[in-house]
């Protein structure tokens, strides 16, 4: 019997080709869009979930309390708290980390790789898979190094498939120290917030970085990430009570000054990727807000697809009445009819899902770039199959049960009733479903356009600094030692306009401190970003100097002076900040200049107060401003100069424009995803509307013929047939405006700098007008053809 039901299902699909095609295409587009959303959500929520001890790993955050009651939360903490954490019995292990770029190689073959200086228990807390070595002892000795599989292959090629044979071999770090390879870790999972190619002992960071020695032990130097592993039986609140006052009790200034307060807290490591936004010391969202909004969007798109399918299925019930009646007269029970139609509907859904899956799998290389998903094929297939099964079951339940029950409940005697449609309440149900699918489609269209405009706004916004035609290169030890000669050689290159040195690139000034005092007010409190650079930074990045002057290399006193941004000046007092004395990291200096605010982080965040400190020696990178022409030649000459001073270390540069694109890559990809999903939602709505219109017109063919015989014009008939759809379109417009405005407002709350929704109300009008025009065009396309047909054909008996 089941086999016969499947045969009947395929025969019906083939017999009703137009209806089948509309259903399959609509389901395929809708489910494809839902899959794309849910795959991105699955990827975003998978970060850092692979660590076996993830439920016990926490990062130490610091809360900085200002006298005005505001609290700023930093993910960084001072180094000296490590000794204090060892005194807390509930903490099983603790590690401190700091990121650097490191040159590693054998002989003259050097490579620039991302590295992290870590304390010995790092690999005990985090489960990065080892290909060789012992995680308990890999970082116990000062000159042990852990390298990734990628680095191992770079250094040693494919000379061995047994990575254990590489253990103990010597490699050079920054051409100054020889390290023994103690372990080889597999390449970083894409869904890890901690990424590295080299692990080095933190002890060596304090020894080998000269400028670190002076400030590492200062309680006001919040430049390190600290993680702890709590005991299985310990209570988090108990540990928080013990670590909360550590800084307050030990910071020299805070001990005697209760006006300012710094407290510590533990935050779950596995939640950091999603819950990174803090207000007044508490997590209030972050990426999780986008995940929640996209989840709702994915569910609504799936509902739209299901409503569309239900509507089309019920619209065809009139064509099945005689078939059902004959089956029941011949003895078929209600549940046999129900099962038959469940199988028929499930067959259509299955075909659609298979097509949707094939589309995603065969176009994955394109889609993963749009979704910004970097995980391998195993993750894709595993999550795709899991999501596919869940969405498949939900779609079957939503789309098939009700239509099948309607058809199974049909009584043969109602064939002789003049009010069959009315008895089934088809018109009311259809209106509700059409209203829902028009509303959802319009919400997607409005939302996607506004998300795209927000991304465009961020990418085109004046950052307050020059990023075009500027590149940077990390300095080698030899270049740092011969900085002046290196700078002179670069300046001689035709096409180079400006050269400056800095400890950070200007789109990523993340170093900050709370250790700032003002002569007249004492400790200021709050978070202050620090940039160490030279006198050429302002002209190179074309920053606007509002007051005072730039650094002067001929004035030795300027090494103790500072330039601040507008936001910092407002904290100190705009009229009085210039020429005042402040103390940073226990060193006094004067504010000699104030620059106009410029963006040095993502526009999700407000521009923070910035202190620019004059430096002459210890820089990390060189910034080069080039002219618009002959950039290829400039790079060739710069590479030659770089190698001349690099002492054999590899050449590497990055353009600030590329850095900017990387910063907003997730936002850009999400906006593209939103537009793609909106397109699929609108097309799904259009296909559904087309199908409903076809069957609506078919059911009223004789009525149209009679009206034409009675003298009704073509346009009156068109108005009659399209009136209900237009009314529903107007109602859906109002509803969609309210829903879209709410969701976009929630989305924009993630950005400190954003478009003004009131200024973009025309998007609501334009989107709704487009939806209505498309709907009316589709309806008129079919109704006009029917209205123009010969009434004799309409009135002919079956």
C-alpha positions in Angstrom: 0.0 0.0 0.0 2.8 2.4 0.9 4.5 1.6 -2.4 1.3 2.5 -4.3 1.0 5.8 -2.4 4.5 6.8 -3.5 3.7 5.8 -7.1 0.5 7.9 -7.0 2.5 10.8 -5.5 5.0 10.8 -8.4 2.2 10.5 -10.9 0.3 13.5 -9.5 3.5 15.5 -9.5 4.1 14.7 -13.2 0.4 15.3 -14.1 0.4 18.8 -12.4 3.7 20.0 -13.7 3.1 23.8 -13.2 1.8 23.3 -9.6 4.7 20.9 -8.8 7.3 23.2 -10.2 5.9 26.2 -8.3 5.9 24.2 -5.0 9.4 22.7 -5.5 11.0 26.0 -6.5 9.3 27.9 -3.7 10.4 25.3 -1.1 13.9 25.0 -2.5 14.5 28.8 -2.3 13.0 29.2 1.1 14.9 26.2 2.7 18.1 27.2 1.0 17.9 30.7 2.6 17.1 29.1 6.0 20.0 26.7 5.7 22.4 29.6 5.0 21.2 31.5 8.1 21.3 28.5 10.4 24.8 27.4 9.1 26.2 30.8 9.9 24.5 30.7 13.4 25.9 27.2 14.0 29.4 28.4 13.1 29.2 31.6 15.2 28.0 29.6 18.3 30.6 26.9 17.9 33.6 29.1 18.9 35.7 27.7 21.7 33.3 24.8 22.3 35.9 22.1 21.5 37.9 22.5 24.8 37.0 19.6 27.1 37.3 21.9 30.2 35.4 24.8 28.7 32.9 24.9 31.5 35.7 25.5 34.0 37.8 28.0 32.0 37.4 31.7 32.8 39.2 34.9 31.7 40.0 37.5 34.3 38.3 40.8 33.4 38.8 44.1 35.1 36.1 46.6 35.9 37.2 50.3 36.2 34.8 52.4 38.4 34.7 56.1 37.8 33.6 58.7 40.4 30.5 59.4 38.2 29.3 55.8 38.7 30.3 54.5 35.3 32.0 51.2 35.0 34.3 50.2 32.0 35.1 46.5 31.5 38.5 45.5 30.1 39.5 42.0 29.0 43.1 42.8 30.0 44.7 42.8 33.4 48.1 43.6 35.1 50.8 41.0 35.3 51.3 41.1 39.1 47.9 39.5 39.8 49.4 36.2 38.7 51.1 35.7 42.1 47.9 36.6 43.9 45.8 34.0 41.9 48.2 31.2 43.0 47.1 31.9 46.6 43.4 31.0 45.9 42.9 27.3 46.4 39.7 27.1 44.2 41.9 28.0 41.2 43.5 24.9 39.8 45.7 26.6 37.1 46.2 30.1 35.8 48.0 31.3 32.7 49.0 34.7 31.4 49.4 35.5 27.7 50.4 38.3 25.4 50.4 38.3 21.6 53.4 39.2 19.4 54.6 38.7 15.8 57.8 36.6 15.8 60.4 35.6 13.2 61.2 31.9 13.3 63.6 30.0 11.0 66.5 27.8 10.5 69.7 29.4 9.2 68.7 32.1 6.7 65.1 30.8 6.1 63.0 33.1 8.4 59.2 33.4 8.5 57.0 36.0 10.2 54.4 34.2 12.3 51.9 35.1 15.0 53.0 34.0 18.4 51.8 34.1 22.0 54.0 34.2 25.1 52.3 32.0 27.6 52.9 30.6 31.1 53.7 26.8 31.4 50.1 25.6 32.0 48.6 27.0 28.8 48.3 23.6 27.0 47.0 22.0 30.2 44.0 24.4 30.3 43.3 24.6 26.5 42.9 21.5 24.4 44.7 22.4 21.2 45.5 19.0 19.7 49.2 18.0 19.9 50.7 16.1 17.0 53.9 15.5 19.0 55.2 16.3 22.4 53.9 16.3 26.0 51.4 19.1 26.9 52.4 19.0 30.6 56.1 19.7 29.9 56.1 21.5 26.5 56.6 25.0 28.1 58.3 24.1 31.3 61.8 25.2 30.2 62.7 28.8 29.2 64.0 28.0 25.7 61.3 25.5 24.7 59.0 26.4 21.8 55.8 24.9 20.5 55.1 25.3 16.8 52.1 24.6 14.6 51.9 22.0 11.9 51.9 24.8 9.3 55.2 26.2 10.7 56.7 22.8 10.9 56.0 22.1 7.3 57.5 25.5 6.3 60.7 24.9 8.3 61.2 21.2 7.5 59.1 20.6 4.4 57.7 17.1 3.9 60.9 15.4 4.9 59.1 13.5 7.6 55.6 12.4 8.3 56.4 11.6 11.9 56.4 14.9 13.7 57.9 13.3 16.8 61.2 13.2 14.9 61.2 17.1 15.0 61.2 17.2 18.8 64.4 18.7 20.2 65.5 20.3 16.9 66.8 23.9 17.2 65.1 26.9 15.6 66.0 30.5 15.8 63.5 33.1 17.2 64.1 36.6 16.0 67.6 35.6 15.0 68.8 36.2 18.6 67.9 33.0 20.5 67.9 29.3 19.8 64.9 27.3 21.0 64.3 23.6 21.2 61.1 22.3 19.6 59.2 20.8 22.5 55.8 20.1 20.9 53.9 20.4 17.6 50.3 21.5 17.7 47.8 21.0 15.0 46.8 24.0 13.0 44.3 26.2 14.8 40.6 25.4 14.4 38.8 28.2 12.6 36.3 28.5 15.4 38.9 29.4 18.0 39.2 32.9 19.5 42.8 32.1 20.4 45.0 31.7 17.4 48.7 31.2 17.1 51.5 29.5 15.2 54.1 29.7 17.9 54.0 29.4 21.7 56.9 30.8 23.7 57.5 30.8 27.5 56.2 34.0 29.1 59.3 34.1 31.2 61.4 34.9 28.0 59.0 37.7 27.1 60.1 39.6 30.2 63.8 38.8 29.5 64.0 39.5 25.8 61.7 42.5 25.4 63.8 45.4 26.9 60.9 48.0 27.1 58.7 45.5 29.0 60.9 45.2 32.0 60.2 48.7 33.3 56.4 48.4 33.1 55.5 44.7 33.5 55.3 44.8 37.3 53.2 48.0 37.4 49.7 47.5 38.7 48.4 50.2 36.3 49.7 48.3 33.2 46.6 46.4 32.0 48.1 44.8 28.9 47.9 41.0 29.5 45.2 38.3 29.2 44.9 36.0 32.1 42.9 32.7 32.2 42.1 30.4 35.0 40.9 26.8 35.4 38.7 26.5 38.5 38.3 23.3 40.5 35.4 21.1 39.6 33.7 21.5 43.0 34.5 25.2 43.5 31.8 27.8 43.4 32.3 30.7 41.0 30.8 33.4 43.3 33.3 32.3 46.0 36.3 32.8 43.7 34.9 36.1 42.4 34.7 37.4 46.0 38.4 36.6 46.5 39.8 38.0 43.3 37.6 41.1 43.1 39.7 43.3 45.5 43.2 42.2 44.4 44.0 45.3 42.3 42.4 47.6 44.8 44.4 46.3 47.7 47.8 46.3 45.8 47.7 49.3 43.4 49.8 52.0 45.0 47.4 54.8 44.2 44.2 53.0 44.8 45.2 51.8 48.3 45.0 55.4 49.7 42.4 56.8 47.3 38.9 55.3 47.6 37.4 57.7 45.0 38.5 55.3 42.2 38.1 51.5 42.2 39.3 48.6 40.0 37.6 45.3 40.6 38.3 41.9 39.0 35.8 39.3 37.9 35.8 36.0 36.1 34.0 35.6 32.8 33.3 32.3 31.0 35.8 31.8 28.3 33.3 29.9 26.0 31.0 32.9 26.1 33.5 35.6 25.1 32.9 35.4 21.3 29.2 35.9 21.7 28.9 38.1 24.8 31.6 40.8 24.4 29.6 43.9 25.0 29.7 45.3 28.5 27.8 48.1 30.2 28.4 49.0 33.9 30.4 45.9 34.6 27.8 43.4 33.1 27.6 41.6 29.8 24.7 43.1 27.8 25.2 41.4 24.5 27.5 41.5 21.5 27.5 39.0 18.6 24.8 37.1 20.4 22.4 40.0 19.5 23.1 39.4 15.8 22.7 35.6 16.3 19.3 36.1 18.0 18.1 38.5 15.2 19.3 36.1 12.5 17.7 33.1 14.3 14.4 34.9 14.3 15.0 35.8 10.6 15.7 32.2 9.8 12.6 31.0 11.6 10.4 33.6 9.8 11.9 32.6 6.4 11.1 28.9 7.2 7.6 29.9 8.3 7.2 31.9 5.1 8.2 28.8 3.1 5.8 26.6 5.0 2.9 29.1 4.8 3.5 29.4 1.1 3.4 25.6 0.6 0.3 25.2 2.8 -1.5 27.9 0.8 -0.6 26.4 -2.5 -1.6 22.9 -1.3 -4.9 24.0 0.0 -5.6 26.0 -3.1 -5.5 22.8 -5.1 -8.0 20.9 -2.9 -10.8 21.5 -5.4 -8.9 19.4 -8.0 -8.7 16.5 -5.5 -12.3 16.4 -4.3 -13.6 13.8 -6.8 -10.5 11.7 -6.3 -10.9 11.7 -2.5 -14.6 11.0 -2.8 -14.1 8.0 -5.1 -11.4 6.6 -2.7 -13.8 7.0 0.3 -16.7 5.4 -1.6 -14.5 2.5 -2.4 -13.7 2.0 1.3 -10.7 4.2 2.1 -10.6 5.3 5.7 -9.9 8.8 6.9 -6.4 7.8 8.1 -5.5 6.0 4.9 -6.4 9.2 2.9 -4.4 11.2 5.5 -1.3 8.9 5.1 -1.6 9.1 1.3 -1.5 12.9 1.3 1.3 13.1 3.9 3.4 10.9 1.6 2.5 13.0 -1.4 3.4 16.3 0.4 6.5 14.8 2.0 7.7 13.7 -1.4 7.6 17.3 -2.7 9.4 18.5 0.4 12.0 15.8 0.1 12.8 16.7 -3.5 13.1 20.3 -2.6 15.4 19.6 0.3 17.7 17.4 -1.9 17.9 20.2 -4.5 18.6 22.7 -1.7 21.3 20.5 -0.3 23.0 20.0 -3.7 22.9 23.8 -4.3 24.6 24.5 -1.0 27.2 21.7 -1.3 28.2 22.4 -4.9 28.4 26.2 -4.4 30.0 26.0 -0.9 33.3 27.6 -2.0 31.3 30.8 -3.0 28.9 30.6 -0.1 31.5 30.1 2.6 33.1 33.4 1.6 29.7 35.2 1.8 29.0 33.6 5.2 32.7 34.1 6.3 32.8 30.5 7.5 36.3 29.0 7.6 35.8 25.5 8.9 36.5 22.3 6.9 34.3 20.0 5.0 33.6 17.7 7.9 32.1 20.6 9.9 30.0 21.7 6.9 28.6 18.2 6.2 28.0 17.4 9.8 26.2 20.6 10.6 24.4 20.7 7.2 23.0 17.1 7.8 22.0 18.0 11.4 20.4 21.2 10.4 18.8 19.6 7.4 17.2 16.9 9.5 15.8 19.4 12.0 14.5 21.8 9.3 13.2 18.9 7.3 11.1 17.5 10.2 9.8 21.0 11.1 8.9 21.7 7.5 7.1 18.3 7.2 5.1 18.9 10.3 4.2 22.6 9.5 3.5 22.0 5.8 1.8 18.7 5.6 -0.3 17.8 8.7 -2.9 20.5 8.3 -3.5 20.2 4.5 -3.6 16.4 4.8 -6.2 16.6 7.7 -8.3 19.0 5.6 -8.3 16.6 2.6 -8.8 13.5 4.8 -11.7 15.1 6.6 -13.5 15.8 3.3 -16.9 14.0 3.0 -18.0 12.8 -0.4 -21.5 14.1 0.0 -20.1 17.7 0.1 -19.4 17.3 -3.6 -23.1 17.9 -4.1 -23.0 21.0 -1.9 -23.0 24.4 -3.5 -20.8 25.8 -0.7 -17.8 23.5 -0.8 -15.3 26.2 -0.6 -17.1 28.0 2.2 -17.4 24.8 4.2 -13.7 24.4 4.1 -13.1 28.0 5.0 -10.5 28.2 2.2 -10.9 32.0 1.6 -10.3 33.0 5.2 -7.3 30.7 5.6 -5.8 31.8 2.3 -6.1 35.5 3.3 -4.3 34.8 6.6 -1.5 32.9 4.9 -1.1 35.4 2.0 -1.0 38.3 4.6 1.7 36.4 6.6 3.9 35.7 3.5 3.6 39.2 2.1 4.5 40.6 5.6 7.5 38.4 6.1 8.8 39.0 2.5 8.5 42.8 3.0 10.3 42.6 6.4 13.2 40.8 4.9 13.4 43.3 2.0 13.3 46.4 4.3 15.7 44.9 6.8 18.3 43.7 4.3 18.5 47.1 2.6 19.0 48.9 5.9 21.7 46.4 7.0 23.4 46.9 3.7 23.2 50.7 4.1 24.6 50.5 7.6 27.6 48.6 6.3 28.1 51.0 3.5 27.9 53.9 6.0 30.7 52.4 8.0 32.9 51.6 5.1 32.5 55.1 3.6 32.6 57.1 6.8 35.4 59.6 7.2 37.6 57.9 9.8 39.5 61.1 10.6 42.8 59.6 9.4 44.3 58.6 6.1 44.2 54.9 5.2 44.5 55.0 1.4 47.9 54.4 0.0 49.4 53.7 3.4 51.1 50.4 4.3 53.0 49.1 7.3 55.7 46.5 7.9 56.8 44.9 11.1 60.3 45.9 12.2 63.1 43.4 12.6 65.6 43.8 15.4 68.2 45.0 12.9 65.8 47.6 11.4 64.9 48.8 14.9 68.6 49.2 15.8 69.3 51.2 12.7 66.0 53.0 12.6 67.3 56.4 11.5 69.3 55.0 8.5 66.4 52.8 7.6 64.0 55.7 7.7 66.4 57.8 5.5 66.6 55.1 2.9 62.8 54.6 2.7 62.3 58.4 2.4 64.6 58.5 -0.7 62.3 56.1 -2.6 60.5 58.0 -5.3 56.8 57.9 -4.5 57.2 57.7 -0.8 55.6 60.8 0.8 55.9 60.2 4.6 57.5 57.7 6.9 56.8 57.2 10.6 57.3 54.6 13.3 54.8 53.3 15.8 54.3 50.5 18.3 50.8 49.8 16.9 49.1 50.1 13.5 46.5 53.0 13.7 43.4 50.9 13.1 44.2 48.7 16.0 45.3 50.8 19.0 44.3 48.3 21.7 46.9 49.1 24.4 45.3 50.9 27.3 46.0 51.9 30.9 44.1 53.2 33.9 47.2 54.6 35.4 46.8 58.3 34.5 47.0 61.2 36.9 46.4 64.9 36.4 48.2 67.4 38.4 45.1 69.3 39.6 42.7 66.4 40.0 44.9 63.4 40.9 43.9 60.0 39.6 41.5 60.4 36.6 40.1 56.9 36.5 38.7 55.2 33.4 40.3 53.6 30.3 42.9 55.4 28.2 44.5 54.0 25.0 48.2 54.5 24.6 50.0 54.9 21.3 53.8 55.3 21.2 55.1 56.9 18.0 57.3 59.6 16.5 56.9 63.2 15.2 55.9 62.0 11.7 52.8 60.1 12.8 50.4 63.1 12.6 51.4 64.2 9.1 51.6 60.6 7.8 48.1 59.7 8.9 46.9 63.3 8.1 45.4 63.8 11.6 44.0 67.2 12.3 45.8 69.2 15.0 43.1 71.3 16.8 45.3 72.9 19.4 49.0 73.1 20.4 51.8 71.6 18.4 53.2 68.3 17.1 56.2 66.6 18.6 59.6 68.1 17.8 62.5 65.7 17.4 64.9 68.5 18.3 63.4 68.9 21.7 64.6 66.3 24.1 61.8 67.3 26.6 59.2 66.0 24.1 60.1 62.4 25.0 58.2 63.1 28.2 55.3 65.0 26.6 51.9 63.8 25.2 49.3 64.6 22.5 45.7 63.7 23.3 42.5 63.3 21.3 39.3 65.4 21.7 37.6 62.7 23.8 40.5 62.8 26.3 40.5 66.6 26.3 36.8 66.6 27.2 37.6 64.4 30.2 40.4 66.7 31.4 38.5 69.9 30.4 38.6 71.2 26.8 39.7 74.7 27.8 42.3 73.7 30.4 43.8 70.4 29.1 46.5 72.0 26.8 49.9 72.6 28.5 48.7 70.8 31.7 50.9 68.1 33.3 49.7 64.5 33.5 51.4 61.4 34.8 51.2 58.2 32.7 52.8 55.0 34.0 54.3 57.0 36.8 56.1 59.3 34.3 55.2 63.0 34.2 54.8 65.1 31.0 52.9 67.9 29.5 50.0 67.9 27.0 51.4 69.8 24.0 48.7 69.1 21.5 45.1 68.0 20.9 44.1 66.2 17.7 40.6 65.7 16.3 39.0 62.4 17.1 39.7 59.6 14.7 38.5 56.0 14.6 41.2 53.6 15.7 38.8 50.6 16.3 35.6 49.2 14.9 32.6 51.6 14.7 30.7 49.3 17.1 32.6 51.1 19.8 32.7 54.8 20.6 36.0 56.6 20.1 37.9 56.2 23.4 40.3 58.7 25.0 43.7 58.4 23.4 47.2 59.4 24.7 49.9 59.6 22.1 53.3 59.3 23.6 56.5 60.4 21.9 59.0 57.6 21.4 62.4 57.4 19.7 63.6 53.8 19.9 61.3 50.9 20.7 58.9 50.6 17.8 57.1 47.6 16.4 56.4 48.8 12.9 57.0 51.3 10.1 54.2 53.2 8.4 54.7 54.4 4.8 52.5 56.9 3.0 52.8 56.6 -0.8 51.6 58.6 -3.7 48.8 57.3 -5.9 51.0 56.6 -8.9 53.8 54.0 -9.4 52.8 52.0 -6.3 54.2 48.8 -7.8 57.6 50.4 -8.3 57.5 51.9 -4.7 56.8 48.4 -3.3 59.7 46.9 -5.3 62.1 49.6 -4.0 60.8 49.3 -0.5 61.2 45.5 -0.5 64.9 46.0 -1.6 65.4 48.5 1.2 63.6 46.3 3.7 65.8 43.3 2.8 68.9 45.5 3.1 68.2 46.2 6.7 66.3 43.1 7.7 69.3 40.9 8.1 67.7 38.1 6.1 64.2 38.1 7.8 61.2 37.7 5.4 59.5 40.6 3.7 56.0 41.3 4.7 53.7 44.4 4.4 50.0 45.1 4.8 47.9 48.0 3.4 45.7 49.8 5.8 42.9 49.7 3.4 43.1 45.9 3.5 43.2 46.1 7.3 40.0 48.2 7.2 38.3 45.6 5.0 39.3 42.8 7.4 37.9 44.8 10.3 34.5 45.1 8.6 34.6 41.7 6.8 32.0 40.1 9.1 29.7 43.1 8.8 30.0 43.2 5.0 29.5 39.4 4.7 26.4 39.6 6.9 25.0 42.4 4.8 25.5 40.3 1.7 23.9 37.3 3.4 20.9 39.5 4.4 20.4 40.7 0.8 20.7 37.2 -0.5 18.2 35.8 2.0 15.9 38.7 1.3 16.0 38.0 -2.4 15.2 34.3 -1.7 12.3 35.4 0.6 10.8 37.8 -1.9 11.1 35.3 -4.8 9.5 32.7 -2.6 6.6 35.1 -1.8 6.3 35.9 -5.5 6.2 32.3 -6.5 3.6 31.5 -3.9 1.5 34.5 -4.9 1.7 33.3 -8.5 0.5 29.9 -7.6 -2.3 31.2 -5.5 -3.4 33.5 -8.2 -3.4 30.7 -10.8 -5.7 28.5 -8.7 -7.9 31.4 -7.5 -8.5 32.4 -11.1 -9.1 28.7 -12.1 -11.8 28.4 -9.4 -13.6 31.6 -10.6 -13.3 30.9 -14.4 -17.1 30.4 -14.8 -17.8 33.4 -12.7 -15.6 35.5 -15.0 -17.4 34.2 -18.0 -20.8 35.0 -16.6 -19.7 38.5 -15.7 -18.3 39.1 -19.2 -21.6 37.9 -20.7 -23.5 40.3 -18.4 -21.3 43.2 -19.8 -18.5 43.6 -17.2 -15.3 45.2 -18.7 -11.9 43.6 -18.5 -10.6 46.2 -16.0 -13.6 45.7 -13.7 -13.0 42.0 -13.7 -9.3 42.6 -13.0 -10.2 44.9 -10.1 -12.6 42.3 -8.8 -10.0 39.5 -8.9 -7.1 41.5 -7.5 -9.0 43.6 -4.9 -8.5 41.1 -2.0 -4.8 40.8 -2.8 -4.2 44.5 -2.9 -6.1 45.0 0.4 -3.9 42.3 2.0 -0.8 44.0 0.5 -1.7 47.3 2.1 -2.3 45.7 5.5 1.0 43.7 5.3 2.8 47.0 4.5 1.8 48.5 7.8 2.6 45.4 9.8 6.0 44.9 8.1 7.0 48.5 8.8 6.5 48.1 12.6 8.3 44.7 12.7 11.2 45.8 10.4 11.7 49.1 12.4 11.9 47.2 15.7 14.4 44.6 14.5 16.6 47.0 12.7 16.7 49.3 15.7 17.9 46.3 17.8 20.5 45.5 15.1 21.8 49.1 15.1 22.1 49.1 18.9 25.3 47.0 18.3 27.0 50.1 16.7 28.1 53.3 18.3 28.1 55.0 14.9 25.1 54.2 12.8 22.6 55.5 10.2 19.7 57.5 11.4 16.6 55.4 10.8 14.3 58.4 10.6 16.4 59.6 7.6 15.9 56.3 5.9 12.1 56.0 6.2 12.0 56.3 2.4 13.5 52.7 2.4 10.3 51.5 4.0 8.1 53.3 1.5 10.3 52.1 -1.5 10.4 48.5 -0.3 6.7 48.3 0.3 6.0 50.0 -3.1 8.2 47.5 -4.8 6.5 44.6 -3.1 3.0 45.9 -3.9 3.9 46.6 -7.6 5.4 43.1 -8.0 2.3 41.6 -6.4 -0.1 43.6 -8.5 1.9 42.8 -11.7 1.8 39.0 -11.0 -1.9 39.1 -10.2 -2.8 41.2 -13.3 -0.5 39.0 -15.5 -2.8 36.1 -14.9 -6.2 37.7 -14.3 -5.8 39.9 -17.4 -5.3 36.8 -19.6 -8.3 35.1 -18.1 -10.5 38.2 -18.3 -9.6 38.6 -22.0 -10.5 34.9 -22.8 -13.7 33.9 -24.7 -16.6 33.5 -22.2 -17.8 30.6 -24.2 -14.7 28.7 -23.2 -15.3 29.6 -19.5 -18.9 28.5 -19.5 -18.3 25.2 -21.4 -19.3 22.1 -19.4 -16.7 19.8 -18.1 
